[in-house]
Amino acid sequence: MTSAGQWIPDQVRDDERGEASGFNPKTVRLSASFSRRYGVGAIPPYISDKDGETRMAGPSQYQLFETAAGIAAIGWAGAAVTALRLPAPTASETIRSIERRLPDAVRAEPSTGIAAVIDAVIRYFVGERTEFFTVAVDPSEQPPFYARVYDHVRTLGWGETTSYGAVARALGTGPEQARAVGQAMASNPVPLIIPCHRVLAAGGALGGFSAPGGSVSKARMLELEGVRLPPVQQGFDF
């Protein structure tokens, strides 16, 4: 379970905490302003029932947390993860992203199971080999082909890669469906757990990545896993 100090409280404004540090897979830089304001190990106010368990307050819930790569967010309903927003430089950017995905969600304290997923994501971004095979996900209603793509891509473990065309062939469709595989990856609501960053374009090219940082972030995630890639240009590649 992640330490409480790694969750980002509602009260901390972006101008107070400043820009997140650049990507550093060796060090988790927790917000100094959080510690100064709340004390080391402080737990910010969240929504819990009298027994200390997270209670539902609307159709879904979410929380922000800090990683070595920036501020991430997770959304859930019950025990299932419904959204994961990969790290962005600021909390406000991450909030906008998670609220676009879950417009009716409320911010709440994660349950024990969701906190374990948060902890796994934090460990992933410091380069610790981490798998997400057993995490329950609910990507909401998706086209049947997208659901099949997600199920297949979830079998890819740490450091394993494939291509859009290979996924299409594995699902018994022709190479013309490679574009549809790419569209499914671009619509993936829970990246990393459904590891779309491990699906490449033909010839080992990175392909697109609709997370903060675009293909640069995709390359850095693969490098964390020991995958060697050719250099990529800085910028977004949606």
C-alpha positions in Angstrom: 0.0 0.0 0.0 1.3 3.4 -0.9 2.2 5.9 1.8 -0.3 8.6 2.4 2.2 11.3 1.6 2.2 10.2 -2.0 -1.4 11.1 -2.6 -2.0 14.7 -3.7 -4.5 16.5 -1.4 -7.3 18.7 -2.9 -6.0 21.8 -1.1 -2.5 21.9 -2.7 -2.6 24.2 -5.7 -0.3 23.8 -8.7 1.3 27.2 -8.0 2.1 26.1 -4.5 3.6 22.7 -5.4 5.2 24.0 -8.6 6.0 22.0 -11.7 6.7 18.3 -11.2 10.3 17.2 -11.6 11.5 15.8 -14.9 11.4 12.1 -15.4 13.8 10.3 -13.2 13.4 6.5 -12.9 15.7 6.4 -9.9 14.0 8.8 -7.5 10.5 9.6 -6.4 10.4 13.3 -5.6 7.5 13.8 -3.2 6.1 17.3 -2.9 8.0 19.3 -0.3 5.0 21.7 0.1 2.8 18.7 1.0 5.2 17.7 3.8 5.5 21.3 5.0 1.8 21.9 5.1 0.5 18.5 6.4 3.6 16.9 8.0 5.4 13.8 6.9 2.9 10.9 6.8 -0.2 13.1 7.1 -3.4 11.8 5.6 -5.5 14.4 3.8 -9.3 14.5 4.2 -11.1 12.0 2.0 -14.5 10.3 2.0 -14.6 7.2 4.2 -17.4 5.5 6.1 -17.4 4.9 9.8 -15.5 1.7 9.4 -12.7 3.4 7.5 -13.6 1.8 4.1 -14.1 4.0 1.1 -17.7 4.6 0.4 -19.3 5.3 -3.0 -20.2 9.0 -3.5 -21.4 9.0 -7.0 -20.9 6.6 -9.9 -17.1 6.5 -9.7 -14.2 7.9 -7.7 -10.7 9.0 -8.4 -7.5 10.1 -6.7 -4.2 11.7 -7.7 -0.8 10.5 -6.7 2.8 11.4 -7.3 5.3 9.3 -9.2 8.9 9.7 -10.4 7.5 10.8 -13.7 4.9 13.4 -12.5 1.4 13.4 -11.2 -0.8 10.5 -12.1 -4.5 9.7 -11.4 -6.6 6.6 -11.0 -10.3 6.2 -11.3 -12.4 3.3 -10.0 -15.9 2.0 -9.3 -16.1 -0.7 -6.6 -13.0 -2.9 -6.9 -12.4 -2.2 -10.6 -10.1 0.4 -12.1 -12.0 2.4 -14.7 -9.3 4.9 -15.7 -5.6 5.5 -15.3 -4.0 8.8 -16.3 -0.3 8.5 -16.8 2.0 11.1 -15.2 1.7 14.7 -16.3 3.9 17.7 -15.1 1.2 19.3 -13.0 -1.8 18.3 -10.9 -4.2 20.6 -12.8 -3.3 18.8 -16.1 -3.9 15.4 -14.5 -7.2 16.5 -13.0 -8.5 17.8 -16.3 -7.6 14.5 -18.0 -9.2 12.3 -15.4 -12.3 14.5 -15.3 -12.7 14.3 -19.0 -12.7 10.5 -18.7 -14.9 10.4 -15.6 -16.9 13.7 -15.5 -19.2 12.6 -12.6 -16.4 11.1 -10.5 -15.7 12.4 -7.0 -12.3 12.5 -5.3 -12.0 9.9 -2.5 -9.7 7.8 -0.4 -8.7 4.7 -2.3 -9.7 1.3 -0.9 -7.0 -1.1 0.1 -7.1 -2.8 -3.3 -7.0 0.4 -5.3 -4.2 1.7 -3.0 -2.2 -1.4 -3.9 -2.6 -0.6 -7.6 -1.4 3.0 -6.9 1.7 1.5 -5.1 2.4 -0.7 -8.0 2.3 2.2 -10.5 4.6 4.2 -8.3 7.1 1.3 -8.1 6.8 0.9 -11.9 8.0 4.4 -12.5 11.1 4.0 -10.4 12.1 1.0 -12.6 10.9 -1.8 -10.4 9.6 -4.8 -12.4 5.9 -4.7 -11.8 3.1 -6.7 -13.4 -0.6 -5.8 -13.5 -2.1 -9.1 -14.8 -4.5 -9.5 -11.8 -5.8 -6.0 -11.5 -9.5 -5.8 -12.1 -10.4 -3.3 -14.8 -13.7 -2.0 -16.1 -13.0 -0.1 -19.4 -16.7 0.6 -19.8 -18.6 -0.1 -23.0 -16.2 -0.7 -25.9 -16.6 -2.1 -29.4 -16.3 -5.9 -29.2 -13.1 -5.8 -31.3 -11.5 -3.3 -28.8 -12.4 -5.6 -25.9 -10.6 -8.5 -27.7 -7.6 -6.3 -28.3 -7.4 -5.3 -24.7 -7.7 -8.9 -23.5 -4.8 -9.9 -25.8 -2.6 -6.9 -25.0 -3.0 -7.6 -21.2 -1.0 -10.9 -21.7 2.1 -8.8 -22.5 4.5 -8.7 -19.5 7.4 -6.5 -18.5 9.7 -5.9 -21.5 7.6 -7.8 -24.0 6.5 -5.9 -27.2 4.4 -6.7 -30.2 3.0 -4.8 -33.2 -0.4 -3.6 -34.2 -0.3 -6.0 -37.1 0.8 -8.9 -34.9 -2.1 -8.3 -32.6 -4.5 -8.2 -35.5 -3.1 -11.6 -36.7 -3.3 -13.1 -33.3 -7.0 -12.2 -33.2 -7.6 -14.0 -36.5 -8.1 -10.9 -38.6 -6.1 -9.6 -41.6 -3.4 -7.0 -41.6 -5.9 -4.4 -42.6 -7.2 -4.5 -39.0 -3.8 -3.1 -37.7 -5.2 0.4 -37.9 -8.2 -0.7 -35.8 -5.8 -2.1 -33.2 -4.1 1.3 -33.1 -7.4 3.0 -32.6 -8.2 0.6 -29.7 -4.8 1.5 -28.2 -5.5 5.2 -28.6 -8.8 4.8 -26.8 -7.4 2.6 -24.0 -8.8 4.1 -20.7 -6.3 2.2 -18.4 -2.8 2.5 -20.0 0.0 0.6 -18.3 -2.6 -1.9 -16.8 -3.6 -2.6 -20.4 0.0 -2.0 -21.6 -0.6 -0.2 -24.9 2.9 1.2 -24.7 4.2 -2.3 -25.5 2.4 -2.3 -28.9 4.6 -0.8 -31.7 4.2 0.1 -35.3 5.6 -1.9 -38.2 9.4 -2.4 -38.2 9.8 -1.6 -34.5 8.7 2.1 -34.9 7.1 3.5 -31.8 3.8 4.5 -33.3 1.5 6.9 -31.5 0.8 7.4 -27.8 -2.0 9.5 -26.5 -0.6 10.1 -23.0 1.2 13.2 -21.8 4.5 13.4 -23.6 3.4 11.3 -26.5 5.9 8.9 -28.1 8.7 10.3 -25.8 6.8 9.0 -22.7 6.2 5.7 -24.5 9.9 5.3 -25.2 10.8 6.1 -21.6 8.4 3.5 -20.3 9.9 0.9 -22.6 13.4 1.9 -21.6 12.4 1.4 -18.0 11.6 -2.2 -19.0 14.9 -2.7 -20.8 13.6 -2.4 -24.3 16.1 -0.9 -26.6 14.7 1.6 -29.1 16.0 4.0 -31.7 16.1 7.7 -30.7 12.8 9.6 -31.0 12.2 13.3 -31.6 10.9 15.4 -28.7 7.3 16.4 -28.9 3.8 14.9 -28.9 2.7 12.1 -31.2 -1.0 11.5 -30.7 
